[in-house]
Amino acid sequence: MSSRSAVSSAPANLAESNRTPPRESASVTQPAPAARERPRRQFSSSVFALSQIIPLGILAVVMFYEVTAHLLLETKTHPLAFAMETIVFGIVGPAFTWATLNWVAREIRQRERAEGEADALNAIMQEMHHRIKNNLQTVADLLSLEMSRNPRPEVHESLRDSITRIKSIAASHEMLSVESVGVTDISELSKRVVETTRRSMVRPDQQIAVRVTGPDVYLGSKQATAFALVLNELVSNAIEHGFRGRTTGNIEVELDWDGSDVWMRVQDDGAGLPDGFDLKTSRGLGLQIARTLVEKDLRGRLALTSNDEGTTAWVLFQRGAALSNKE
């Protein structure tokens, strides 16, 4: 199924999504400062140097012409014209050139200083996201140790679900630590999240294939983190319930967007939903988390459909308006 056909076949109730734009926006920052700081400073310094050299050069050329034309060659020129030539080309011209180049150099230096501060802040934010990711990974490792020490199945399952959620958040911060701060490609993020979830949830005797398709879609850090958690819950729910008594299966995650709205389809070929299932009254913690994140953080809609071929989860939400320039 193509991305556009997937969008057109979404449940009708998702088309009535709340159009209120998300409060969070993100701006695309500039590359790291190391590769650009030195060229910018050299350029501003060069302009300052030219502001000293060019006026002197103009003055020297004008004086050479005046001396040669009027003193050595004794060209007949009215004294007033001689004075005007000297004032305009010998004094006003160099002074105007010096003032213009100095103004340009100051503007360039101010912009360099602002970009340098932005680059430094960008590097600090990337380092912060990297450290958060490492701390989350440490928490997940500690929970893994606790899970291995506790033999009770209910505790084992609860800790496993918590670990996958923490790792999904860590994946968001990992991408924020290497990409532009504040913006994340959720297509690449989806691949990392579903692979982490698949490794954590699939039993050794199972062969569950997960595939992610769709164009690059960029979200702000808050939206990306909520999106990662929603995707983790939907994939986890498909593996845990849809393939509980099966050894093989397929899950397809498809993304699409139309400039403002983002669509996600998570489809499996598992057992399907139980008879009488209602998302609003479902007591499953995973689906409750997914629904809350979609409605509260993403300000979107979540719907589940089921047939003989499996279960399909649809998510629709509006992308941050400040990211429209990322196309």
Residue, then its C-alpha position, 0 to 999 in steps of 0.5 A: m500500500s502506498s503512502r497516499s493510499a494509506v492516508s486515503s483509507a484511514p478511518a473517517n473519525l481521524a479526519e476530524s482531528n483537532r487542528t489546534p497547532p502544537r504549542e511547541s515549535a522548533s527551529v533548525t539550527q546551524p551546523a557545529p561551530a568547529a567547521r565554520e568559526r575560523p572562516r567567518r572570523q577570517f572574513s570579518s578580519s579581511v574586511f577590516a583590513l580592506s577598510q584600511i588599505i583601499p582608502l589609502g590606495i584610492l588616495a595614492v592613485v588620486m594624488f599620483y594623478e593630480v601631481t602628474a597631470h597638473l604639476l609635471l605635465e602642467t595640464k591647463t585646468h581651472p584652479l576651482a576644478f583642481a580643488m574639486e577633483t582633489i576634495v571629491f576624489g582625494i578626500v571624500g572618496p577614501a573617507f566614504t569607502w573607509a566608512t562603508l567598509n567599516w560598517v560592513a565589517r562591524e555588521i559581519r562581526q556582529r553576525e559572526r558573534a551571534e552565530g558563534e553563540a548559537d553554535a556554542l548553545n547548540a553544542i551544549m544542548q547536543e551534549m545535554h541530550h547525549r548525557i540524558k540518553n546515557n542516564l536513561q540507558t543506565v536506568a534501563d540497564l538497572l531495570s534489566l538487572e532487577m528483571s533478571r533477579n525476579p522470577r515472577p512473570e507479572v513483575h518480569e513483564s512489567l519491568r520489560d515494558s518499562i525498559t522498552r519505554i525508557k529505551s524509546i525515550a533514550a532513542s529520541h535523545e540519542m537522535l537529538s544529540v547527533e542532529s540539529v537540536g530541537v528537530t528529529d526525523i521520526s522516520e529514522l527514529s521509528k526504525r530505531v524504536v521498532e527494532t529496540t521493541r522487537r528485540s525486547m519483546v520477541r521470544p527466542d522461538q518467534q520470528i517477527a518482522v517489522r518494517v518502517t516505510g514513509p518519507d522523512v518527517y521532522l518533529g520538535s523534541k517534545q512531539a518526537t519523544a511522545f511519538a516514540l512512546v506511542l509507537n513503542e506501545l503500539v508495536s509492543n501491543a501487537i507483539e504481545h497480544g497479536f502474536r501471543g500464540r504464534t511463532t511468525g508474523n509481520i508488522e508494518v509501520e507506515l508514515d506520511w504527511d501532507g504539509s501539516d498533518v502527520w499520519m502513522r499506520v501500524q498494521d500487523d497480521g496477528a490475531g486481531l482485536p477481541d470481540g466487543f473491544d472498545l479503545k475508550t474503555s480498554r483497561g490495557l495500560g499500554l493502550q491507555i498510555a498511547r491514547t493519552l500521549v496522542e490526545k494530550d501531547l500530540r493533540g491528535r487522534l488514535a483509532l484501532t480497526s481489526n479484521d481477519e487479516g490482523t489489526t491496524a492502528w491509526v494515528l493522526f496529529q498536526r506537525g509543529a508549524a515552525l518545522s514547515n521550512k525543513e522540507 
